């Protein structure tokens, strides 16, 4: 079964973990599908999210042969509200069947490789802080799927990517929200490889359960490359500029 880790920095210092294997970090609770797909491909994969109970419930349901997201029927109101769009979509027989089939098919391929799946149950900002000064980046790919427009750790997510990505590693952001898309474009300007709306074609993998629930025909994608390992230096300068701008604004207010 998957494992929970307490400290990202000490865990990532284990050279055996990434020896000869592409290593993946997925940020947030919308990345379980992508994480199962990643372990199917043989990649050690970490999910960083403080609320691991949802992913744990889903994995337990898959292991027990139950319908995924069934736990929401008996969940506390605040948790059900957080996943309201998924919960209500399960009442649609066609969407429910589609969701169950996608998760079940991935599970059948991933179940014997869950020793490659790890959870780091902390916030993005905390994970970034744990890697401050980390000199041995290990991640080949970091993904951040469907960040909530009302929740704004976007700079911390990019800083985490800068600290964990190998030179020329890739940070992928997928979102349905144009404002989130524009924000990451603004932050990552010199290192952006792609920034576009991706239309889903028949047979394309679903990025997240939210793709099915919302019924969208695609998503906004930002692909940021750690070109020659220079992304950390850029982020340090960006942080400094943001700090000075904030000080200037505060002086104007006073």
KEKE-3310 file (N, C-alpha, C; in steps of 0.2 Angstrom, whole numbers, plus 5000, padded with zeros to 4 digits):
npx = (5004:5001:5013:5015:5024:5035:5044:5049:5061:5071:5067:5068:5082:5086:5096:5093:5080:5077:5085:5089:5076:5062:5056:5042:5032:5016:5005:4992:4974:4968:4975:4976:4972:4981:4992:4990:4991:5005:5012:5008:5016:5028:5035:5042:5031:5025:5012:5008:4998:4988:4976:4975:4965:4955:4960:4964:4952:4947:4956:4955:4941:4943:4951:4943:4933:4922:4911:4920:4922:4911:4911:4907:4894:4891:4899:4905:4897:4906:4916:4909:4904:4916:4918:4908:4904:4908:4901:4888:4888:4889:4876:4871:4869:4877:4889:4893:4896:4906:4916:4918:4923:4935:4943:4943:4949:4962:4966:4967:4978:4988:4988:4997:5008:5009:5018:5026:5020:5018:5013:5014:5008:5006:5005:5007:5016:5023:5029:5038:5046:5052:5061:5070:5086:5089:5100:5100:5090:5077:5066:5058:5047:5034:5017:5002:4986:4971:4970:4962:4953:4950:4960:4976:4991:5000:5012:5020:5019:5026:5038:5041:5042:5054:5063:5063:5064:5074:5087:5081:5069:5051:5037:5020:5005:4987:4972:4955:4952:4954:4960:4969:4977:4983:4990:5000:5006:5011:5020:5030:5036:5050:5053:5043:5037:5026:5010:4993:4977:4971:4962:4952:4955:4947:4950:4960:4969:4961:4964:4960:4947:4938:4938:4929:4917:4914:4912:4920:4928:4941:4956:4966:4983:4999:5016:5031:5048:5063:5075:5091:5093:5091:5079:5078:5086:5079:5067:5071:5075:5062:5055:5061:5059:5045:5044:5050:5041:5029:5033:5034:5021:5015:5022:5016:5003:5004)
npy = (4994:5012:5024:5036:5050:5061:5071:5080:5084:5076:5064:5065:5065:5052:5043:5031:5031:5037:5032:5029:5030:5040:5053:5059:5072:5077:5090:5093:5089:5085:5076:5063:5053:5056:5052:5038:5034:5037:5029:5017:5018:5015:5025:5032:5042:5056:5063:5079:5086:5093:5087:5071:5062:5061:5055:5044:5038:5035:5026:5016:5012:5008:4997:4989:4986:4994:5008:5023:5038:5036:5038:5051:5052:5049:5059:5073:5089:5100:5094:5087:5098:5104:5095:5096:5097:5085:5076:5078:5075:5062:5057:5057:5044:5041:5049:5044:5031:5032:5038:5028:5018:5023:5025:5012:5005:5010:5007:4993:4992:4998:4993:4984:4991:5000:5003:5012:5024:5039:5049:5066:5074:5089:5108:5117:5128:5124:5113:5118:5126:5116:5111:5122:5127:5115:5105:5095:5092:5081:5079:5074:5078:5089:5091:5101:5102:5109:5120:5128:5143:5152:5149:5153:5148:5150:5156:5149:5136:5137:5140:5129:5120:5125:5122:5108:5102:5094:5100:5106:5099:5097:5108:5106:5114:5113:5120:5125:5138:5154:5165:5160:5153:5164:5170:5160:5161:5174:5173:5163:5167:5168:5155:5148:5135:5130:5138:5137:5133:5117:5106:5092:5077:5062:5048:5053:5054:5057:5071:5074:5069:5080:5084:5076:5078:5092:5092:5099:5103:5103:5111:5124:5125:5127:5125:5124:5125:5120:5127:5123:5122:5135:5140:5141:5152:5162:5162:5166:5180:5184:5183:5192:5204:5205:5206:5219:5227:5225:5231:5244:5247:5246:5257:5268:5267:5270)
npz = (5000:4999:5006:5019:5022:5032:5032:5018:5014:5020:5015:5001:5000:4999:4989:4983:4980:4968:4959:4943:4939:4932:4942:4951:4956:4963:4965:4976:4979:4967:4959:4960:4950:4940:4948:4950:4937:4935:4944:4938:4927:4932:4940:4954:4965:4973:4982:4986:4999:5011:5015:5015:5018:5008:4997:5003:5006:4994:4988:4997:4994:4981:4983:4991:4982:4980:4975:4969:4978:4985:4999:5001:5003:5016:5022:5032:5032:5028:5021:5011:5005:5000:4989:4981:4968:4962:4970:4967:4954:4954:4954:4942:4931:4919:4920:4932:4930:4921:4928:4938:4930:4924:4936:4941:4930:4930:4943:4943:4935:4943:4956:4961:4962:4971:4981:4976:4978:4987:5001:5006:5019:5020:5018:5002:5004:5016:5011:5002:5010:5017:5008:5006:5002:4998:4989:4980:4969:4963:4956:4940:4935:4939:4944:4944:4947:4943:4953:4966:4962:4972:4982:4985:4983:4973:4970:4979:4974:4962:4967:4975:4964:4958:4967:4968:4956:4944:4933:4918:4921:4921:4925:4926:4924:4925:4922:4924:4925:4919:4925:4934:4925:4918:4929:4932:4920:4920:4931:4927:4916:4908:4907:4901:4892:4885:4883:4883:4877:4879:4869:4872:4864:4857:4866:4873:4889:4905:4914:4927:4939:4939:4926:4920:4928:4926:4913:4903:4887:4887:4894:4902:4899:4907:4904:4912:4911:4919:4914:4910:4924:4930:4935:4949:4953:4946:4953:4966:4963:4959:4970:4978:4972:4973:4986:4988:4981:4989:5001:4996:4993:5006:5012:5005:5009:5022)
capx = (5000:5005:5016:5015:5031:5034:5048:5050:5068:5075:5065:5071:5089:5088:5097:5090:5073:5076:5090:5087:5069:5059:5053:5036:5028:5010:5003:4985:4970:4965:4981:4976:4971:4988:4997:4990:4994:5012:5015:5008:5022:5034:5038:5040:5027:5023:5006:5008:4992:4987:4970:4976:4960:4950:4964:4964:4946:4946:4960:4951:4936:4945:4954:4937:4928:4917:4911:4924:4918:4905:4912:4904:4887:4891:4904:4903:4895:4911:4920:4905:4904:4922:4918:4901:4902:4909:4896:4881:4888:4888:4869:4870:4871:4882:4895:4895:4898:4912:4921:4920:4927:4941:4947:4944:4954:4969:4967:4969:4985:4992:4987:5003:5014:5007:5024:5029:5016:5019:5009:5017:5002:5008:5004:5012:5021:5027:5034:5043:5050:5056:5066:5074:5093:5090:5105:5100:5084:5076:5060:5058:5040:5029:5011:4998:4980:4965:4971:4956:4954:4950:4965:4981:4998:5003:5020:5024:5019:5031:5045:5042:5045:5061:5068:5063:5065:5080:5088:5076:5063:5045:5032:5014:4999:4981:4966:4949:4951:4958:4964:4974:4981:4986:4994:5006:5010:5015:5026:5035:5037:5055:5054:5037:5038:5019:5004:4988:4971:4971:4956:4953:4953:4944:4955:4965:4968:4958:4969:4957:4940:4935:4937:4922:4912:4912:4911:4923:4931:4948:4959:4972:4989:5005:5022:5037:5054:5069:5080:5098:5094:5091:5073:5078:5089:5074:5062:5074:5074:5055:5053:5064:5055:5038:5045:5051:5034:5025:5036:5033:5014:5014:5024:5011:4997:5005)
capy = (5000:5018:5026:5043:5053:5066:5076:5079:5085:5070:5058:5066:5064:5045:5042:5025:5032:5040:5029:5027:5031:5046:5054:5063:5075:5079:5094:5094:5083:5083:5073:5055:5050:5056:5048:5031:5033:5038:5023:5012:5018:5013:5031:5034:5047:5059:5068:5084:5089:5092:5083:5065:5058:5060:5050:5037:5035:5033:5020:5010:5010:5004:4990:4985:4984:4999:5014:5028:5044:5034:5040:5057:5051:5050:5063:5079:5094:5104:5090:5086:5105:5105:5091:5096:5096:5078:5072:5079:5072:5055:5056:5056:5038:5041:5052:5040:5025:5034:5039:5022:5014:5026:5024:5005:5002:5012:5003:4986:4992:5001:4990:4980:4996:5006:5004:5018:5030:5042:5055:5071:5078:5096:5112:5118:5132:5120:5108:5122:5128:5110:5111:5128:5126:5108:5105:5089:5091:5074:5078:5075:5081:5091:5093:5105:5101:5112:5123:5132:5150:5155:5147:5156:5147:5149:5157:5144:5130:5138:5140:5122:5117:5127:5119:5101:5100:5093:5104:5104:5096:5101:5109:5107:5117:5112:5123:5127:5145:5159:5170:5156:5152:5170:5171:5156:5163:5180:5171:5159:5170:5167:5148:5144:5131:5130:5141:5136:5129:5110:5103:5085:5072:5055:5043:5057:5053:5063:5074:5073:5068:5086:5085:5072:5081:5098:5091:5103:5100:5104:5115:5129:5122:5130:5121:5128:5121:5122:5127:5123:5123:5142:5142:5143:5159:5167:5163:5170:5187:5186:5184:5199:5210:5205:5209:5226:5230:5225:5237:5251:5248:5248:5264:5272:5267:5273)
capz = (5000:4999:5012:5021:5024:5037:5030:5011:5012:5021:5011:4995:5000:4998:4982:4980:4978:4961:4955:4936:4938:4933:4949:4949:4962:4961:4970:4977:4979:4960:4956:4961:4944:4937:4952:4949:4930:4935:4946:4932:4922:4936:4942:4961:4965:4979:4982:4992:5000:5019:5016:5012:5019:5003:4993:5006:5006:4987:4988:5001:4990:4976:4986:4993:4976:4981:4971:4972:4981:4989:5006:5002:5005:5024:5025:5036:5027:5025:5017:5005:5001:4996:4983:4980:4961:4961:4974:4964:4947:4954:4953:4934:4930:4914:4923:4938:4927:4917:4934:4941:4925:4924:4942:4941:4925:4932:4949:4941:4933:4948:4963:4963:4962:4976:4985:4973:4979:4994:5003:5010:5021:5022:5013:4997:5007:5020:5007:4999:5015:5019:5002:5006:5002:4995:4984:4976:4966:4961:4952:4933:4933:4945:4941:4949:4943:4945:4959:4967:4961:4979:4986:4981:4985:4966:4970:4983:4970:4958:4971:4976:4958:4957:4972:4968:4949:4941:4927:4912:4923:4919:4930:4922:4928:4921:4926:4920:4926:4915:4929:4937:4919:4917:4934:4931:4914:4923:4936:4924:4909:4904:4907:4899:4885:4882:4887:4878:4879:4876:4868:4873:4858:4859:4868:4878:4896:4909:4919:4934:4939:4938:4919:4919:4932:4923:4906:4898:4882:4888:4900:4900:4901:4907:4905:4913:4911:4923:4909:4913:4931:4931:4938:4956:4953:4944:4958:4971:4961:4958:4977:4981:4968:4976:4993:4988:4979:4995:5005:4993:4994:5013:5014:5002:5013:5028)
cpx = (5004:5008:5015:5022:5030:5038:5051:5058:5072:5073:5068:5079:5091:5089:5094:5083:5072:5081:5087:5080:5066:5055:5047:5033:5022:5007:4995:4981:4967:4970:4981:4976:4978:4993:4997:4992:5002:5015:5014:5014:5029:5038:5037:5037:5025:5017:5007:5001:4991:4981:4971:4970:4955:4954:4964:4958:4945:4950:4957:4945:4938:4948:4948:4932:4922:4917:4916:4920:4912:4905:4908:4897:4886:4896:4901:4902:4901:4915:4916:4904:4910:4922:4911:4899:4903:4903:4889:4882:4887:4880:4867:4873:4877:4889:4897:4899:4905:4918:4923:4924:4934:4946:4948:4949:4961:4971:4970:4976:4990:4992:4993:5009:5013:5013:5028:5026:5017:5015:5013:5011:5004:5005:5009:5018:5025:5032:5039:5048:5055:5062:5071:5081:5094:5094:5105:5093:5083:5070:5061:5052:5036:5023:5006:4991:4974:4965:4965:4957:4954:4955:4972:4989:5002:5010:5023:5024:5025:5038:5046:5045:5052:5066:5068:5065:5072:5081:5084:5070:5057:5040:5025:5008:4993:4976:4961:4948:4956:4963:4970:4979:4986:4992:5001:5010:5014:5021:5031:5037:5044:5056:5048:5039:5031:5014:4998:4982:4971:4964:4957:4951:4950:4950:4960:4964:4965:4963:4966:4950:4936:4934:4930:4916:4909:4910:4914:4926:4938:4950:4964:4978:4995:5011:5028:5043:5060:5075:5087:5099:5093:5085:5074:5081:5083:5069:5065:5073:5067:5053:5055:5060:5048:5038:5045:5044:5029:5027:5034:5025:5012:5016:5019:5005:4998:5006)
cpy = (5006:5020:5034:5045:5059:5072:5076:5080:5079:5064:5059:5065:5057:5044:5036:5026:5034:5037:5026:5027:5038:5047:5060:5066:5078:5083:5094:5088:5081:5079:5065:5051:5050:5052:5041:5030:5033:5032:5017:5012:5017:5019:5032:5041:5050:5064:5072:5087:5087:5087:5076:5060:5056:5054:5043:5034:5032:5026:5014:5008:5006:4997:4986:4984:4989:5005:5019:5034:5042:5037:5047:5057:5051:5054:5069:5084:5098:5100:5088:5093:5106:5101:5090:5094:5088:5074:5073:5076:5065:5052:5055:5049:5037:5043:5047:5034:5026:5035:5033:5018:5017:5024:5016:5002:5004:5008:4996:4986:4994:4998:4987:4984:5001:5007:5010:5025:5032:5048:5060:5076:5085:5101:5113:5123:5129:5116:5112:5124:5122:5109:5117:5126:5119:5108:5099:5088:5084:5074:5079:5079:5083:5094:5097:5106:5104:5115:5128:5140:5154:5154:5149:5154:5146:5151:5152:5137:5131:5137:5133:5118:5118:5123:5111:5098:5099:5098:5101:5100:5100:5102:5111:5109:5116:5116:5125:5135:5150:5163:5166:5154:5158:5171:5167:5158:5169:5178:5167:5161:5167:5159:5144:5141:5131:5134:5141:5132:5122:5107:5095:5081:5066:5051:5046:5055:5059:5065:5073:5071:5074:5087:5082:5076:5088:5098:5096:5099:5101:5108:5119:5125:5127:5125:5125:5123:5124:5122:5128:5124:5130:5144:5144:5150:5164:5168:5167:5178:5189:5187:5191:5204:5210:5208:5217:5230:5230:5231:5243:5252:5250:5255:5269:5273:5270:5281)
cpz = (5000:5006:5013:5024:5028:5035:5023:5010:5014:5017:5004:4994:5000:4991:4979:4977:4971:4956:4948:4935:4937:4939:4948:4956:4959:4967:4971:4976:4972:4956:4957:4955:4940:4941:4951:4942:4931:4938:4942:4928:4926:4939:4950:4961:4971:4978:4988:4993:5008:5020:5013:5013:5013:4998:4996:5006:4999:4986:4991:4998:4985:4978:4988:4988:4977:4976:4974:4973:4984:4996:5007:5004:5013:5027:5028:5030:5024:5020:5010:5001:4997:4990:4981:4972:4959:4964:4970:4957:4948:4954:4946:4933:4925:4917:4928:4935:4924:4923:4937:4936:4924:4930:4942:4936:4927:4938:4947:4938:4939:4955:4965:4963:4967:4981:4982:4974:4986:4995:5007:5013:5024:5016:5008:5000:5012:5016:5004:5004:5017:5014:5002:5007:5000:4989:4979:4973:4962:4956:4944:4931:4939:4941:4947:4945:4946:4952:4960:4966:4967:4983:4982:4984:4978:4966:4973:4978:4965:4961:4973:4970:4957:4961:4971:4961:4947:4935:4921:4914:4921:4925:4925:4927:4923:4925:4921:4920:4923:4919:4932:4931:4918:4923:4934:4925:4916:4927:4932:4918:4905:4903:4904:4892:4881:4887:4882:4881:4875:4875:4868:4866:4861:4860:4873:4885:4900:4914:4926:4934:4938:4930:4917:4922:4928:4916:4901:4893:4882:4894:4898:4903:4901:4908:4906:4914:4915:4918:4912:4920:4934:4935:4945:4957:4951:4949:4964:4969:4961:4966:4980:4978:4971:4983:4993:4986:4985:4999:5003:4994:5001:5015:5011:5006:5019:5027)
residu = (UNK:UNK:UNK:UNK:UNK:UNK:UNK:UNK:UNK:UNK:UNK:UNK:UNK:UNK:UNK:UNK:UNK:UNK:UNK:UNK:UNK:UNK:UNK:UNK:UNK:UNK:UNK:UNK:UNK:UNK:UNK:UNK:UNK:UNK:UNK:UNK:UNK:UNK:UNK:UNK:UNK:UNK:UNK:UNK:UNK:UNK:UNK:UNK:UNK:UNK:UNK:UNK:UNK:UNK:UNK:UNK:UNK:UNK:UNK:UNK:UNK:UNK:UNK:UNK:UNK:UNK:UNK:UNK:UNK:UNK:UNK:UNK:UNK:UNK:UNK:UNK:UNK:UNK:UNK:UNK:UNK:UNK:UNK:UNK:UNK:UNK:UNK:UNK:UNK:UNK:UNK:UNK:UNK:UNK:UNK:UNK:UNK:UNK:UNK:UNK:UNK:UNK:UNK:UNK:UNK:UNK:UNK:UNK:UNK:UNK:UNK:UNK:UNK:UNK:UNK:UNK:UNK:UNK:UNK:UNK:UNK:UNK:UNK:UNK:UNK:UNK:UNK:UNK:UNK:UNK:UNK:UNK:UNK:UNK:UNK:UNK:UNK:UNK:UNK:UNK:UNK:UNK:UNK:UNK:UNK:UNK:UNK:UNK:UNK:UNK:UNK:UNK:UNK:UNK:UNK:UNK:UNK:UNK:UNK:UNK:UNK:UNK:UNK:UNK:UNK:UNK:UNK:UNK:UNK:UNK:UNK:UNK:UNK:UNK:UNK:UNK:UNK:UNK:UNK:UNK:UNK:UNK:UNK:UNK:UNK:UNK:UNK:UNK:UNK:UNK:UNK:UNK:UNK:UNK:UNK:UNK:UNK:UNK:UNK:UNK:UNK:UNK:UNK:UNK:UNK:UNK:UNK:UNK:UNK:UNK:UNK:UNK:UNK:UNK:UNK:UNK:UNK:UNK:UNK:UNK:UNK:UNK:UNK:UNK:UNK:UNK:UNK:UNK:UNK:UNK:UNK:UNK:UNK:UNK:UNK:UNK:UNK:UNK:UNK:UNK:UNK:UNK:UNK:UNK:UNK:UNK:UNK:UNK:UNK:UNK:UNK:UNK:UNK:UNK)
# end
